Amino acid sequence: MFEPKQLQEVAEGRKAYEAAVAKALTKGPERKENFTTGGGIPLKRTYTPEDVDSVDYTKDLGFPGVYPFTRGVQPTMYRGRFWTMRQYAGFATAEDSNKRYRYLLSQGTTGLSVAFDLPTQIGYDSDDPMAVGECGKVGVAVDSLADAEILFGGIPLDKVSTSMTINAPASVLLSMYIAVAEKQGVPMKALSGTIQNDILKEYIARGTYIFPPKPSMRLITNIFKFCSENIPKWNTISISGYHIREAGSTAIQEVAFTLADGIAYVEAAMKSGQDPNVFGKRLSFFFNAHNDFLEEVAKFRAARKVWARIMKERFGVTEKSAQMLRFHTQTAGCTLTAQQAENNIVRVAVQTMAAVCGGTQSLHTNSLDEALALPTDKSVRIALRTQQIVAYESGVTNVVDPLAGSYAIEALTKQIEEGAWEYIKKIDELGGMMTAIEKGYPQKHIQDAAYDYQKSIESGDRTIVGVNKFHIDEDMSERKLLKVDASVGVNQIKKLREMKEKRDNVRVKTTLDAVREGAKGEANLMPLILDAVHAYATEGEICGVLREVFGEYKENVVL
């Protein structure tokens, strides 16, 4: 990017600078011996044109909205419109969560993001013995279409974009959403939103899986095809690096393992006869916004570039919109502290700024009290206001890719890109991500990174304000926290049993039998599951039938 004469002048200037640094160090040392990013990338004292000399502007960066999309997927980015402001929410009953959604929409959210309770995430009804004590605790309990009707009641689904964090039973919950919309008079083609539908990261980092990899991939590609034909504005998967990072990965690993998962999904869909130029337009991604501001901005930029190259060079994708990496971001839950919880407001603000400067399309900001409990109305409002202040008051949204050209940002972007390619190459050598997961390759690397990070906190090498430094005495009992009463489970079970008594159980059995036979064959299961949902078959019943045919996944523990 620079003329040889200019670089020579910089090199000479650097010598003088280093001499000045050496003199300054005789008067006092720097804060610590090693400066690294949160992900462990060594940082130079200062960056110069020498550090970005190998960067070719046209090839490596280009302009926003132009391949390889390093600088953003849209030409005008937030000068056109802001990112979708979501708040991940769901707790207790469908009635309680619907009230929270209406509150958030009244406060300015522009999209819903649904959190389901643990039994729902792993395909059990609220009255299942496996659900005891968990109903409505970490999200909303949704057993059937009857719950979904309440959950989205009064919310115009043709006007609101909805994201659902659900994976193994994604086909069932998407079917419920479609059925609710139809009851509102909203056709499938008018719906917009995202289903997470990413099972590989469940095997790697999160654990809410049900079925083994092969049938799980079948369900995912069934959704790809069904949505391509019926719900053209729906993002059929949210390939998630968020949970990989929450499990302890570095930023480079987050990019590498997420995009390697993406490669596996594209290959599976193509093997089933689908065109990546079509389904590739509706692939979306989900990343973490961690504390290290510079590294996070560089991470998002590098991820866009690597994915564009994968789609174009590896899969021969020619459609521009199918080459783009579009992503949702959530601020880092693992960085929230129970100690001095108000400090989390500042952490989330820094992470929000990183996501925005990195060019996110959608954002959820965590609430200050989420290290202790589900968020209250007040804390979730503060989290939403954080997004709105960055959007309307900070000024960073007025320039596309505002940190482009920073020597440090460009150098870090290139380092993260190169590091991600190294991991992807290794995964290819192992035989792809499915084989790598079976061998425990990503799991082992994440575990090692998490261990190193925790050691750095316990040794004091890494400061976490209020945790290992700057302590205060606090009375935690004075905090007003949101608590889900045990009666929620009792009432949900009662409601579920009453629904089962009123429905047409002959029709339910017929539709479940059809799902069973379809699972034994090669049919696309989405229409069959949608029929069962319309009949008010429960999620647990549908997943139970699929368990019979597909079996259940058993984790390969890697130490």
Protein Blocks (a to p, Z undefined) as FASTA:
>chain_A
ZZfklmmmmmmmmmmmmmmmmmmmmnoccfbfbdcdfkopacdfbdcfklmmmpcfklmn
opghiaehlnojbfklmmmpccdddddedehjfklmmmmmmmmmmnopabdcddddfklm
nopafkbmklgopgokloccdfbfklmmmmmgoiafklbccddddfklmmmmmmmmmmmm
mmnopafklpgcddfkpaklmmmmnopafbdfklmmmmmmmmmmmmmmmmmmbcfbdcdf
klmmmnopafklmmmmmmmmmmmmmmmmmmnopafklmmmmgccdddddfblmlmmmmmm
mmmmmmmmmmmmmnopabfklmpccddddddfklpcfbhkllmmmmmmmmmmmmmmnopa
bdcdddfklmmbccdfklmmmmmmmmmmmmmmnommmpghklgoiaklmmmmmmmmmmmm
mmmmmmmmnnpjklmmmnommmmmmmmmmmmmmmmmmnomaccehilgoiacddfklpcc
ddddfklmmmmmmmmmmmmmmmcfklmmmmmmmmmmmmmmmcdfklmmmmmmmnopafkl
mmmmmmmmnopadddddZZ
